[in-house]
Amino acid sequence: MPTIFQRAHPEYSVRNASRLLYQRLNPSYLLCSRQSRRNASASTSNDRIIFSGIQPTGEPHLGNYLGALKQWVLLQNEAVPPTKLLFSIVDLHALTIPQDPTILRQRRKQLLATLIAVGIDPKRSTVFFQSAVPAHSELMWILSTISSMGYLSRMTQWKNKLQLPEESTLENSDAKSRLKLGLFSYPVLQAADVLVHRVGTDNKNKNRATDVPVGEDQKQHLEFTREVANGFNHLYGPVLTMPAPLISPAKRVMSLKQPMLKMSKSHNDPRSRILLTDSAEDIHQKIKLALTDSEPGISYDPSRRPGVSNLIEILSHVQGGDGSRSFIEMGREHQRLSMRAFKEHVASTLTKHLRGIRERYLELTNNTSGYIDSIAEDGAKIARDNADITLSSVKNALGLS
């Protein structure tokens, strides 16, 4: 279990959060090798809870899979019972941008099918729709009453969504005209998502943190969660448990068309991303048309050869899996290949890796027996029961019960 870092001094800022996270974390919990994870499981208490979420804002792509979903499956498969794993389709977060109800309803079900297809086992992990657990929204409102406007204004989420500079403030004219409360308060709901789930309420487990798999771009949100939880506990007593970051290897997959940018569902060109549901023909065509360069040979150099380097990283993540070979080594292994041959190799490897996921996904989405709906219903009940424990304690501390 990662050691929980505390606020070191009044001037603590998000800027040095990354440094403190790495300084204070128990190294055995870093997802760096299979052996370290086995050691971590064997040497610590099994009473753990792991929570993470994903938005149903489009078909999951390779970046979602390598950056999050594959890690979820790894955590699930190596977790020792009675570890609880909760994976949420955070559909309320999706409402921060306008949604077509019919499309959102379809995407929710498709994403749930995708989670099962990549290897999430509903008998081992609880999978649920965020909107089916009212405690998330109720705790969000309670936390919003103690959340600082100043802190929220410094968060990068709303600025990124509105494509504003990081130094933008609420006085920015674009922010004034375009920023909605839901987007601005997004981190408060995200904090509630994490804090509403815990291991248990007995003396042994009352201080057990929720483990939250985070990447580089989520550390700011987790620090805000800790900040608001500390604020609540300072006012009302030690009710909320601090979330503990579970750092996962950085697996940022870049756009096939703009390799300096992350692969994204929102990019206008569908050829910029590999969908988990793409056919073999689609994958080969997209990799073939991926932006590279005219330099002969294959080598890893992200600043000078971003397109080729992106393909090397994709190949390494899919082929190596555990990071045993560096990107530079992977580039050297293929240095004599032509660009055409290398792209063909990447496409073939990727097609083989994703084939089983695609077949399972199609099987699930074509199933008319209500299997997917039953998974959602069962998961929601378990998540509600777990979340209501925390909400009951919060209400009691506030005098609401």
PEPEUR-V908354 format. One record per pair of residues at least 24 apart in sequence whose ideal C-beta (glycine too) atoms are under 7 Angstrom apart, sorted by sequence separation. I is the first residue (numbers start at 1). J is the second residue. D is the distance in whole Angstrom. If there is no record, write none. Layout:
BEGIN
i=I j=J d=D
i=I j=J d=D
END
This chain:
BEGIN
i=2 j=26 d=5
i=1 j=26 d=7
i=50 j=75 d=6
i=158 j=183 d=5
i=158 j=184 d=5
i=2 j=29 d=5
i=300 j=327 d=5
i=1 j=29 d=7
i=87 j=115 d=6
i=158 j=186 d=7
i=300 j=328 d=5
i=157 j=186 d=5
i=157 j=187 d=6
i=195 j=225 d=7
i=256 j=286 d=6
i=300 j=330 d=7
i=319 j=349 d=6
i=190 j=221 d=5
i=194 j=225 d=5
i=210 j=241 d=7
i=212 j=243 d=5
i=214 j=245 d=5
i=300 j=331 d=4
i=311 j=342 d=7
i=315 j=346 d=5
i=318 j=349 d=6
i=152 j=184 d=6
i=155 j=187 d=5
i=209 j=241 d=5
i=212 j=244 d=7
i=214 j=246 d=7
i=259 j=291 d=6
i=299 j=331 d=5
i=311 j=343 d=7
i=314 j=346 d=6
i=318 j=350 d=6
i=50 j=83 d=7
i=56 j=89 d=5
i=87 j=120 d=6
i=152 j=185 d=7
i=191 j=224 d=6
i=208 j=241 d=6
i=209 j=242 d=5
i=210 j=243 d=5
i=211 j=244 d=5
i=212 j=245 d=6
i=213 j=246 d=5
i=214 j=247 d=7
i=215 j=248 d=6
i=298 j=331 d=6
i=46 j=80 d=5
i=187 j=221 d=5
i=191 j=225 d=4
i=195 j=229 d=6
i=207 j=241 d=6
i=209 j=243 d=6
i=212 j=246 d=6
i=216 j=250 d=6
i=256 j=290 d=4
i=257 j=291 d=6
i=315 j=349 d=6
i=46 j=81 d=7
i=47 j=82 d=7
i=48 j=83 d=5
i=49 j=84 d=4
i=50 j=85 d=5
i=51 j=86 d=5
i=52 j=87 d=6
i=53 j=88 d=4
i=54 j=89 d=6
i=55 j=90 d=5
i=56 j=91 d=6
i=152 j=187 d=6
i=190 j=225 d=7
i=209 j=244 d=4
i=211 j=246 d=5
i=213 j=248 d=5
i=215 j=250 d=6
i=256 j=291 d=7
i=311 j=346 d=5
i=318 j=353 d=5
i=46 j=82 d=6
i=54 j=90 d=7
i=298 j=334 d=5
i=299 j=335 d=6
i=314 j=350 d=7
i=41 j=78 d=7
i=46 j=83 d=6
i=49 j=86 d=7
i=53 j=90 d=4
i=57 j=94 d=5
i=187 j=224 d=5
i=191 j=228 d=5
i=298 j=335 d=5
i=55 j=93 d=5
i=56 j=94 d=6
i=87 j=125 d=6
i=91 j=129 d=6
i=92 j=130 d=5
i=297 j=335 d=5
i=41 j=80 d=5
i=55 j=94 d=5
i=85 j=124 d=7
i=91 j=130 d=6
i=92 j=131 d=5
i=297 j=336 d=7
i=298 j=337 d=5
i=31 j=71 d=7
i=85 j=125 d=4
i=86 j=126 d=5
i=87 j=127 d=5
i=88 j=128 d=6
i=89 j=129 d=5
i=90 j=130 d=4
i=91 j=131 d=5
i=37 j=78 d=5
i=85 j=126 d=7
i=89 j=130 d=7
i=144 j=185 d=6
i=147 j=188 d=5
i=88 j=130 d=5
i=1 j=44 d=5
i=198 j=241 d=5
i=76 j=120 d=6
i=144 j=188 d=5
i=298 j=342 d=5
i=73 j=118 d=6
i=76 j=121 d=7
i=92 j=137 d=7
i=143 j=188 d=5
i=195 j=240 d=5
i=69 j=115 d=7
i=73 j=119 d=4
i=260 j=306 d=6
i=1 j=48 d=7
i=73 j=120 d=6
i=259 j=306 d=4
i=292 j=339 d=6
i=56 j=104 d=7
i=70 j=118 d=7
i=72 j=120 d=6
i=76 j=124 d=6
i=140 j=188 d=5
i=143 j=191 d=6
i=195 j=243 d=7
i=259 j=307 d=4
i=58 j=107 d=7
i=69 j=118 d=5
i=76 j=125 d=5
i=140 j=189 d=4
i=143 j=192 d=6
i=194 j=243 d=5
i=56 j=107 d=4
i=59 j=110 d=7
i=60 j=111 d=7
i=259 j=310 d=4
i=56 j=108 d=5
i=140 j=192 d=4
i=65 j=118 d=6
i=139 j=192 d=4
i=290 j=343 d=7
i=60 j=114 d=5
i=56 j=111 d=5
i=288 j=343 d=6
i=136 j=192 d=5
i=139 j=195 d=7
i=254 j=310 d=4
i=287 j=343 d=5
i=54 j=111 d=7
i=136 j=193 d=6
i=139 j=196 d=5
i=287 j=346 d=5
i=136 j=196 d=6
i=287 j=347 d=4
i=135 j=196 d=5
i=253 j=314 d=6
i=130 j=193 d=7
i=284 j=347 d=4
i=156 j=220 d=6
i=283 j=347 d=5
i=155 j=220 d=6
i=251 j=317 d=6
i=283 j=350 d=6
i=284 j=351 d=7
i=283 j=351 d=5
i=155 j=224 d=7
i=280 j=351 d=5
i=151 j=224 d=7
i=249 j=323 d=6
i=151 j=227 d=7
i=274 j=350 d=7
i=53 j=130 d=7
i=276 j=354 d=6
i=147 j=228 d=6
i=276 j=357 d=5
i=277 j=358 d=6
i=146 j=228 d=7
i=276 j=358 d=7
i=277 j=361 d=6
i=143 j=228 d=5
i=146 j=231 d=5
i=276 j=361 d=7
i=96 j=182 d=5
i=146 j=232 d=6
i=95 j=182 d=6
i=96 j=183 d=4
i=143 j=232 d=7
i=146 j=235 d=7
i=96 j=186 d=6
i=93 j=186 d=7
i=93 j=189 d=7
i=92 j=189 d=6
i=90 j=193 d=7
i=88 j=193 d=7
i=86 j=197 d=6
i=84 j=199 d=7
i=75 j=213 d=7
i=53 j=193 d=6
i=71 j=213 d=6
i=51 j=194 d=6
i=51 j=197 d=5
i=49 j=197 d=6
i=67 j=215 d=6
i=49 j=198 d=6
i=49 j=199 d=5
i=48 j=199 d=7
i=47 j=199 d=5
i=239 j=393 d=5
i=239 j=394 d=6
i=47 j=205 d=6
i=239 j=397 d=5
i=51 j=210 d=5
i=52 j=212 d=7
i=237 j=397 d=6
i=47 j=208 d=6
i=49 j=210 d=5
i=50 j=211 d=5
i=51 j=212 d=6
i=52 j=213 d=5
i=236 j=397 d=4
i=49 j=211 d=7
i=114 j=276 d=6
i=236 j=398 d=6
i=48 j=211 d=6
i=71 j=248 d=5
i=67 j=251 d=5
i=66 j=251 d=4
i=67 j=252 d=7
i=67 j=253 d=7
i=66 j=253 d=6
i=201 j=389 d=6
i=197 j=386 d=6
i=63 j=253 d=4
i=197 j=387 d=6
i=62 j=253 d=5
i=196 j=387 d=4
i=198 j=389 d=7
i=198 j=390 d=6
i=201 j=393 d=7
i=197 j=390 d=7
i=196 j=390 d=5
i=195 j=390 d=7
i=196 j=391 d=6
i=21 j=219 d=6
i=63 j=262 d=6
i=63 j=263 d=4
i=18 j=219 d=6
i=62 j=263 d=6
i=17 j=219 d=5
i=61 j=263 d=6
i=17 j=220 d=7
i=61 j=265 d=6
i=4 j=209 d=6
i=14 j=220 d=5
i=17 j=223 d=5
i=58 j=265 d=3
i=57 j=265 d=6
i=14 j=223 d=6
i=62 j=273 d=7
i=65 j=276 d=6
i=61 j=273 d=4
i=62 j=274 d=4
i=61 j=274 d=6
i=61 j=275 d=5
i=61 j=276 d=7
i=31 j=247 d=7
i=59 j=275 d=5
i=60 j=276 d=5
i=29 j=246 d=6
i=30 j=247 d=5
i=31 j=248 d=5
i=32 j=249 d=7
i=31 j=249 d=6
i=59 j=277 d=6
i=25 j=245 d=7
i=25 j=247 d=6
i=7 j=230 d=7
i=21 j=245 d=6
i=21 j=247 d=7
i=4 j=242 d=5
i=118 j=357 d=6
i=4 j=244 d=6
i=117 j=357 d=5
i=2 j=244 d=4
i=1 j=244 d=6
i=2 j=245 d=6
i=117 j=360 d=4
i=2 j=246 d=7
i=117 j=361 d=4
i=114 j=361 d=6
i=117 j=364 d=6
i=129 j=376 d=6
i=133 j=380 d=6
i=113 j=361 d=6
i=116 j=364 d=6
i=127 j=375 d=6
i=128 j=376 d=7
i=132 j=380 d=4
i=135 j=384 d=7
i=133 j=383 d=5
i=66 j=317 d=5
i=113 j=364 d=4
i=128 j=379 d=4
i=129 j=380 d=6
i=133 j=384 d=5
i=136 j=387 d=7
i=62 j=314 d=7
i=113 j=365 d=5
i=127 j=379 d=5
i=128 j=380 d=5
i=135 j=387 d=4
i=139 j=391 d=6
i=142 j=394 d=6
i=122 j=375 d=5
i=126 j=379 d=5
i=135 j=388 d=6
i=138 j=391 d=6
i=133 j=387 d=5
i=110 j=365 d=7
i=128 j=383 d=4
i=139 j=394 d=6
i=122 j=378 d=7
i=126 j=382 d=5
i=135 j=391 d=4
i=122 j=379 d=7
i=126 j=383 d=6
i=113 j=372 d=6
i=116 j=375 d=7
i=112 j=372 d=6
i=109 j=372 d=6
i=112 j=375 d=7
i=112 j=376 d=6
i=34 j=322 d=6
i=33 j=322 d=6
i=86 j=383 d=6
END
